[in-house]
Amino acid sequence: MVTIHISLNSKLTQLNLEMILLF
């Protein structure tokens, strides 16, 4: 449960960083 939550959170943060880089 915890590891899955961390993995999802890391993916979300990566997407946010990519969006920031795009703009």
MONOR-V632521 format. One record per backbone hydrogen bond with DSSP energy under -0.5 kcal/mol. CO is the residue of the C=O (numbers start at 0). NH is the residue of the N-H. E is the energy in kcal/mol with one decimal. If there is no record, write none. Layout:
co:CO nh:NH e:E
co:CO nh:NH e:E
This chain:
co:0 nh:4 e:-2.3
co:1 nh:5 e:-2.5
co:2 nh:6 e:-2.5
co:3 nh:7 e:-2.5
co:4 nh:8 e:-2.5
co:5 nh:9 e:-2.7
co:6 nh:10 e:-2.1
co:7 nh:11 e:-2.3
co:8 nh:12 e:-2.4
co:9 nh:13 e:-2.2
co:10 nh:14 e:-2.3
co:11 nh:15 e:-2.3
co:12 nh:16 e:-2.3
co:13 nh:17 e:-2.3
co:14 nh:18 e:-2.3
co:15 nh:19 e:-2.2
co:16 nh:20 e:-2.3
co:17 nh:21 e:-2.0
co:18 nh:22 e:-1.8
